[in-house]
Amino acid sequence: MYMDAVVVAGIATVVLVVLFFVGVGIFVMRDQKAHGNKQQKKDMEAGKKAA
C-alpha cells in the first residue's frame, strides 16, 4: 500500500480523535465517582426516586 503524507495524516487524525473521546470518557467516569453520591443525596432529600 502506498503511504502518502495525506494517508498518514488521516490515520493520525483518526487515532487522535479516538484518544480524545477515550480521555473524555475516563474523565466523566472519574468525575461521576467523585461527585455522584452528592447528587444522589440531594435527589433523596428533594423526594425524588433514585434510579
Residue pairs with C-beta under 8 A, 6 or more apart in sequence:
40 50
43 49
43 50
44 50
